[in-house]
Amino acid sequence: MPERGVHRTPRRVVRADGVELCVQTFGDRAAPAVLLIAGLSSSMDWWEEGFCERLAAGPRFVIRYDHRDTGQSVTSEPGDPHYSGSDLVADAVGLLDTLRIYRAHVVGISAGGGIGQHLALDHPARVASLTLISTSPLGPRQPGSRDLPPMTEELAAVFAAPPPRPDWSDRAAVIAYIVDDLRPYAGTFPFDEEASRELAGSIFDRTADIESSFTNHWVLDEGEPPRRRLDELTAPTLVLHGTEDPFFPFAHGEALADAIPGAQLVPLEGVGHEMPPRPVWDDVVAAILHHTATG
């Protein structure tokens, strides 16, 4: 059920950073702005409407958007992205400019957390606070930092022998491919097959080029590294990390919190490398609302 009284705008394509990006907002524009940044190959759909509405009821002005090559944003040919990782960072800044929002609370997951770290380091005036979910420290290791564990052996085996790509024009095949791709990243919460299929269907139905969406971010040039180090990051930072994350094991979250002055680490018990499952929404939303209450 939608949160009572939460205003939602239609998805719309805007011009930002010189390209067309699709964006949607929830809540009162006068409330503190929260910019949600999804991970690699992930459209705004991964930030579920119910999750956005709960944040907006905070009250917050919640912004979700499609990265390039996802959803209804600008696309490149499969395997030939006409941009770099630096452009994905610039897109976030450009989107805030287009929406006439000078300063926002930034929430990024996985690679979106890398974009968030980059934003907070290179555009500190634009970042009121930073929330990093299921991600890893950006940039070179700092002196004295520990080695971080690789992905689990089980997930590494999936990467070593990936399943065949589907016929990208076959809706049922693509949905099955997306759902099967999600399984190895899950934690110990029961895998929500129905919700995953619903999400996969939404992604297929509104993605301009589904093959580009699941290809291009993985072959991107990373672009320029941030100009400062994590120990110079000044934005108040909250780290949310699943204790069962198979891609970035929990030590990555610990290292991230250690590297950023004053950062708070909140373990998400039983959560894998995934969007926060619905059973932990209450805790995650409460943590983000508390963290974004000032600034």
Kinemage of the C-alpha trace (Angstrom):
@kinemage 1
@onewidth
@group {chain A} dominant
@subgroup {mainchain}
@vectorlist {calphas} color= white
{ca met a 1} P 0.000 0.000 0.000
{ca pro a 2} L 1.300 3.504 -0.829
{ca glu a 3} L 2.224 5.655 2.127
{ca arg a 4} L -0.663 8.013 2.900
{ca gly a 5} L -0.066 11.598 1.773
{ca val a 6} L 3.179 10.928 -0.154
{ca his a 7} L 3.227 12.813 -3.448
{ca arg a 8} L 4.849 11.021 -6.363
{ca thr a 9} L 5.731 12.621 -9.693
{ca pro a 10} L 5.508 10.665 -12.946
{ca arg a 11} L 8.780 9.375 -14.319
{ca arg a 12} L 10.141 11.955 -16.729
{ca val a 13} L 13.167 12.388 -18.952
{ca val a 14} L 15.236 15.501 -18.242
{ca arg a 15} L 18.409 16.970 -19.661
{ca ala a 16} L 21.287 16.628 -17.178
{ca asp a 17} L 25.047 16.659 -17.722
{ca gly a 18} L 24.378 17.047 -21.446
{ca val a 19} L 22.384 13.795 -21.767
{ca glu a 20} L 18.839 12.554 -21.221
{ca leu a 21} L 18.222 10.880 -17.863
{ca cys a 22} L 14.951 9.547 -16.499
{ca val a 23} L 14.047 10.652 -12.966
{ca gln a 24} L 11.205 10.346 -10.481
{ca thr a 25} L 10.652 12.079 -7.158
{ca phe a 26} L 8.638 11.289 -4.039
{ca gly a 27} L 7.541 13.607 -1.258
{ca asp a 28} L 7.561 17.303 -0.492
{ca arg a 29} L 10.137 19.318 -2.392
{ca ala a 30} L 10.586 21.535 0.676
{ca ala a 31} L 11.848 18.535 2.713
{ca pro a 32} L 15.539 17.530 2.822
{ca ala a 33} L 16.553 15.963 -0.501
{ca val a 34} L 17.723 12.336 -0.628
{ca leu a 35} L 19.389 11.170 -3.860
{ca leu a 36} L 19.277 7.396 -4.353
{ca ile a 37} L 22.075 5.974 -6.542
{ca ala a 38} L 21.692 2.404 -7.758
{ca gly a 39} L 24.449 -0.070 -8.611
{ca leu a 40} L 25.877 -1.319 -11.899
{ca ser a 41} L 23.327 -2.072 -14.613
{ca ser a 42} L 20.574 -0.967 -12.249
{ca ser a 43} L 17.703 1.347 -13.112
{ca met a 44} L 15.627 3.298 -10.619
{ca asp a 45} L 13.307 0.272 -10.367
{ca trp a 46} L 15.720 -1.390 -7.944
{ca trp a 47} L 14.754 1.286 -5.391
{ca glu a 48} L 11.236 -0.058 -4.906
{ca glu a 49} L 8.350 2.401 -4.763
{ca gly a 50} L 7.367 1.273 -1.267
{ca phe a 51} L 10.889 1.892 0.016
{ca cys a 52} L 10.963 5.362 -1.573
{ca glu a 53} L 7.546 6.209 -0.134
{ca arg a 54} L 8.628 5.227 3.375
{ca leu a 55} L 11.635 7.537 3.119
{ca ala a 56} L 9.477 10.322 1.661
{ca ala a 57} L 7.067 10.034 4.590
{ca gly a 58} L 10.039 11.009 6.802
{ca pro a 59} L 9.481 13.677 5.438
{ca arg a 60} L 12.152 13.650 2.731
{ca phe a 61} L 12.246 14.668 -0.930
{ca val a 62} L 13.390 11.380 -2.485
{ca ile a 63} L 14.973 11.248 -5.937
{ca arg a 64} L 15.580 8.054 -7.901
{ca tyr a 65} L 16.851 7.907 -11.462
{ca asp a 66} L 17.996 5.665 -14.297
{ca his a 67} L 21.728 5.547 -14.945
{ca arg a 68} L 22.825 5.792 -18.550
{ca asp a 69} L 22.058 2.520 -20.351
{ca thr a 70} L 19.322 1.610 -17.871
{ca gly a 71} L 15.606 2.226 -17.868
{ca gln a 72} L 14.589 5.133 -20.073
{ca ser a 73} L 17.826 7.094 -19.922
{ca val a 74} L 20.205 7.580 -22.842
{ca thr a 75} L 21.632 4.369 -24.308
{ca ser a 76} L 24.720 3.262 -26.234
{ca glu a 77} L 25.202 0.226 -28.446
{ca pro a 78} L 25.693 -3.018 -26.503
{ca gly a 79} L 29.355 -3.402 -25.601
{ca asp a 80} L 30.259 0.148 -26.670
{ca pro a 81} L 29.362 2.654 -23.943
{ca his a 82} L 30.095 6.228 -25.005
{ca tyr a 83} L 30.991 7.370 -21.496
{ca ser a 84} L 33.125 6.456 -18.481
{ca gly a 85} L 32.615 5.954 -14.779
{ca ser a 86} L 33.462 9.630 -14.294
{ca asp a 87} L 30.415 10.525 -16.373
{ca leu a 88} L 28.155 8.563 -14.034
{ca val a 89} L 29.478 10.730 -11.186
{ca ala a 90} L 28.945 13.895 -13.230
{ca asp a 91} L 25.414 12.717 -14.079
{ca ala a 92} L 24.463 12.768 -10.392
{ca val a 93} L 25.723 16.335 -10.020
{ca gly a 94} L 24.042 17.354 -13.265
{ca leu a 95} L 20.762 15.857 -12.143
{ca leu a 96} L 20.846 17.871 -8.915
{ca asp a 97} L 21.554 20.966 -11.019
{ca thr a 98} L 18.619 20.240 -13.320
{ca leu a 99} L 16.318 19.724 -10.341
{ca arg a 100} L 17.685 22.946 -8.793
{ca ile a 101} L 18.846 21.177 -5.674
{ca tyr a 102} L 22.170 22.444 -4.406
{ca arg a 103} L 22.713 19.990 -1.552
{ca ala a 104} L 21.388 16.462 -1.034
{ca his a 105} L 21.766 13.496 1.257
{ca val a 106} L 23.325 10.812 -0.965
{ca val a 107} L 22.433 7.125 -0.565
{ca gly a 108} L 24.378 4.740 -2.805
{ca ile a 109} L 24.427 0.954 -3.029
{ca ser a 110} L 27.262 -1.210 -4.393
{ca ala a 111} L 28.767 0.694 -7.361
{ca gly a 112} L 26.326 3.477 -6.500
{ca gly a 113} L 28.176 3.666 -3.200
{ca gly a 114} L 31.379 4.170 -5.165
{ca ile a 115} L 29.707 7.030 -7.031
{ca gly a 116} L 28.564 8.417 -3.678
{ca gln a 117} L 32.097 8.325 -2.273
{ca his a 118} L 33.371 10.062 -5.401
{ca leu a 119} L 30.701 12.756 -5.080
{ca ala a 120} L 31.476 13.387 -1.415
{ca leu a 121} L 35.211 13.663 -2.129
{ca asp a 122} L 35.134 15.801 -5.269
{ca his a 123} L 31.896 17.748 -4.708
{ca pro a 124} L 31.712 18.028 -0.902
{ca ala a 125} L 29.480 21.103 -0.917
{ca arg a 126} L 26.770 19.123 -2.723
{ca val a 127} L 26.651 16.221 -0.233
{ca ala a 128} L 24.852 16.879 3.063
{ca ser a 129} L 25.461 13.315 4.246
{ca leu a 130} L 26.478 9.981 2.786
{ca thr a 131} L 24.892 6.566 3.268
{ca leu a 132} L 26.838 3.658 1.780
{ca ile a 133} L 25.150 0.279 1.358
{ca ser a 134} L 26.893 -2.959 0.369
{ca thr a 135} L 29.970 -1.264 -1.023
{ca ser a 136} L 33.745 -1.107 -0.592
{ca pro a 137} L 36.347 1.616 -0.004
{ca leu a 138} L 37.005 3.666 -3.114
{ca gly a 139} L 40.520 4.386 -4.354
{ca pro a 140} L 43.929 3.135 -3.257
{ca arg a 141} L 44.392 1.411 0.063
{ca gln a 142} L 45.448 3.729 2.846
{ca pro a 143} L 48.681 3.095 4.751
{ca gly a 144} L 48.185 0.450 7.415
{ca ser a 145} L 44.852 -0.742 6.032
{ca arg a 146} L 44.189 -4.464 5.998
{ca asp a 147} L 43.746 -6.691 2.994
{ca leu a 148} L 40.087 -7.188 2.159
{ca pro a 149} L 38.590 -10.607 1.471
{ca pro a 150} L 37.551 -11.469 -2.081
{ca met a 151} L 34.100 -12.619 -3.051
{ca thr a 152} L 33.079 -16.006 -1.719
{ca glu a 153} L 34.186 -19.143 -3.543
{ca glu a 154} L 30.570 -19.924 -4.421
{ca leu a 155} L 30.037 -16.551 -6.106
{ca ala a 156} L 33.463 -16.706 -7.779
{ca ala a 157} L 32.385 -19.997 -9.362
{ca val a 158} L 29.340 -18.257 -10.851
{ca phe a 159} L 31.566 -15.542 -12.324
{ca ala a 160} L 33.936 -18.177 -13.712
{ca ala a 161} L 31.141 -20.052 -15.492
{ca pro a 162} L 28.325 -17.564 -16.107
{ca pro a 163} L 25.033 -18.788 -17.542
{ca pro a 164} L 24.361 -18.179 -21.233
{ca arg a 165} L 22.840 -14.831 -22.120
{ca pro a 166} L 19.140 -14.942 -22.981
{ca asp a 167} L 17.389 -13.893 -26.142
{ca trp a 168} L 17.023 -10.254 -25.120
{ca ser a 169} L 13.742 -9.932 -27.053
{ca asp a 170} L 12.133 -12.785 -25.070
{ca arg a 171} L 10.462 -11.267 -22.001
{ca ala a 172} L 10.035 -14.564 -20.156
{ca ala a 173} L 13.644 -15.602 -20.819
{ca val a 174} L 15.024 -12.252 -19.642
{ca ile a 175} L 12.916 -12.326 -16.475
{ca ala a 176} L 14.183 -15.833 -15.692
{ca tyr a 177} L 17.754 -14.702 -16.377
{ca ile a 178} L 17.476 -11.708 -14.024
{ca val a 179} L 15.881 -13.758 -11.231
{ca asp a 180} L 18.510 -16.489 -11.513
{ca asp a 181} L 21.234 -13.828 -11.511
{ca leu a 182} L 19.955 -12.440 -8.206
{ca arg a 183} L 19.977 -15.734 -6.295
{ca pro a 184} L 23.749 -16.088 -5.635
{ca tyr a 185} L 23.893 -12.600 -4.094
{ca ala a 186} L 21.171 -13.197 -1.515
{ca gly a 187} L 21.864 -13.646 2.181
{ca thr a 188} L 20.073 -15.912 4.610
{ca phe a 189} L 16.647 -14.306 4.284
{ca pro a 190} L 14.372 -16.490 2.125
{ca phe a 191} L 14.759 -15.497 -1.518
{ca asp a 192} L 11.609 -13.610 -2.543
{ca glu a 193} L 10.868 -15.241 -5.891
{ca glu a 194} L 7.599 -13.389 -6.480
{ca ala a 195} L 9.029 -9.937 -5.739
{ca ser a 196} L 12.105 -10.690 -7.849
{ca arg a 197} L 10.001 -11.729 -10.835
{ca glu a 198} L 7.840 -8.618 -10.472
{ca leu a 199} L 10.956 -6.435 -10.379
{ca ala a 200} L 12.481 -8.202 -13.388
{ca gly a 201} L 9.289 -7.702 -15.370
{ca ser a 202} L 9.255 -3.982 -14.582
{ca ile a 203} L 12.882 -3.702 -15.643
{ca phe a 204} L 12.236 -5.447 -18.959
{ca asp a 205} L 9.109 -3.433 -19.706
{ca arg a 206} L 10.656 0.007 -19.244
{ca thr a 207} L 14.248 -0.495 -20.364
{ca ala a 208} L 15.057 1.075 -23.731
{ca asp a 209} L 17.820 -1.436 -24.567
{ca ile a 210} L 17.910 -4.375 -22.168
{ca glu a 211} L 21.070 -5.878 -23.712
{ca ser a 212} L 22.989 -2.613 -23.267
{ca ser a 213} L 21.658 -2.364 -19.741
{ca phe a 214} L 23.169 -5.709 -18.728
{ca thr a 215} L 26.397 -5.237 -20.694
{ca asn a 216} L 27.763 -1.726 -20.807
{ca his a 217} L 28.423 -0.880 -17.175
{ca trp a 218} L 30.578 -3.997 -16.876
{ca val a 219} L 32.931 -2.848 -19.662
{ca leu a 220} L 33.200 0.814 -18.626
{ca asp a 221} L 36.459 2.678 -18.315
{ca glu a 222} L 36.488 3.674 -14.646
{ca gly a 223} L 37.493 7.254 -15.441
{ca glu a 224} L 39.402 9.623 -13.218
{ca pro a 225} L 39.880 8.657 -9.561
{ca pro a 226} L 38.724 11.089 -6.879
{ca arg a 227} L 41.125 13.921 -6.114
{ca arg a 228} L 41.091 13.276 -2.346
{ca arg a 229} L 41.336 10.233 -0.070
{ca leu a 230} L 38.649 8.747 2.130
{ca asp a 231} L 40.327 10.029 5.283
{ca glu a 232} L 39.651 13.529 3.904
{ca leu a 233} L 35.930 12.890 3.488
{ca thr a 234} L 33.935 15.336 5.615
{ca ala a 235} L 30.299 14.340 4.969
{ca pro a 236} L 28.660 12.541 7.915
{ca thr a 237} L 28.685 8.911 6.782
{ca leu a 238} L 26.511 5.906 7.582
{ca val a 239} L 27.664 2.473 6.413
{ca leu a 240} L 24.998 -0.235 6.082
{ca his a 241} L 26.445 -3.631 5.205
{ca gly a 242} L 25.018 -7.121 5.069
{ca thr a 243} L 26.687 -9.663 7.318
{ca glu a 244} L 26.208 -12.314 4.582
{ca asp a 245} L 27.414 -10.248 1.603
{ca pro a 246} L 29.131 -12.707 -0.803
{ca phe a 247} L 30.479 -10.047 -3.189
{ca phe a 248} L 31.884 -7.536 -0.685
{ca pro a 249} L 32.165 -9.588 2.530
{ca phe a 250} L 31.375 -7.740 5.743
{ca ala a 251} L 35.030 -6.751 6.264
{ca his a 252} L 34.594 -4.304 3.355
{ca gly a 253} L 31.957 -2.425 5.338
{ca glu a 254} L 34.194 -2.438 8.401
{ca ala a 255} L 37.117 -1.094 6.365
{ca leu a 256} L 34.935 1.608 4.859
{ca ala a 257} L 33.766 2.779 8.282
{ca asp a 258} L 37.361 2.708 9.552
{ca ala a 259} L 38.621 4.775 6.618
{ca ile a 260} L 36.056 7.589 6.864
{ca pro a 261} L 36.378 9.883 9.900
{ca gly a 262} L 33.398 9.550 12.234
{ca ala a 263} L 31.560 7.004 10.075
{ca gln a 264} L 28.958 4.781 11.747
{ca leu a 265} L 28.673 1.112 10.757
{ca val a 266} L 25.310 -0.651 11.072
{ca pro a 267} L 25.388 -4.395 10.304
{ca leu a 268} L 22.397 -5.758 8.409
{ca glu a 269} L 22.090 -9.228 9.873
{ca gly a 270} L 21.493 -11.950 7.302
{ca val a 271} L 21.548 -9.567 4.314
{ca gly a 272} L 23.609 -10.394 1.246
{ca his a 273} L 24.800 -8.217 -1.640
{ca glu a 274} L 21.350 -7.003 -2.502
{ca met a 275} L 18.916 -4.161 -2.208
{ca pro a 276} L 17.714 -4.192 1.410
{ca pro a 277} L 15.144 -7.016 1.558
{ca arg a 278} L 11.660 -6.026 2.668
{ca pro a 279} L 12.048 -7.664 6.125
{ca val a 280} L 14.770 -5.098 7.006
{ca trp a 281} L 13.073 -2.022 5.518
{ca asp a 282} L 11.921 -0.795 8.931
{ca asp a 283} L 15.481 -0.795 10.262
{ca val a 284} L 17.088 0.580 7.102
{ca val a 285} L 14.562 3.388 6.631
{ca ala a 286} L 14.810 4.363 10.293
{ca ala a 287} L 18.616 4.452 10.089
{ca ile a 288} L 18.590 6.608 6.946
{ca leu a 289} L 15.966 8.998 8.318
{ca his a 290} L 17.942 9.410 11.530
{ca his a 291} L 21.157 9.984 9.601
{ca thr a 292} L 19.585 12.549 7.267
{ca ala a 293} L 17.731 14.466 9.984
{ca thr a 294} L 20.261 17.297 9.992
{ca gly a 295} L 22.540 18.981 7.470
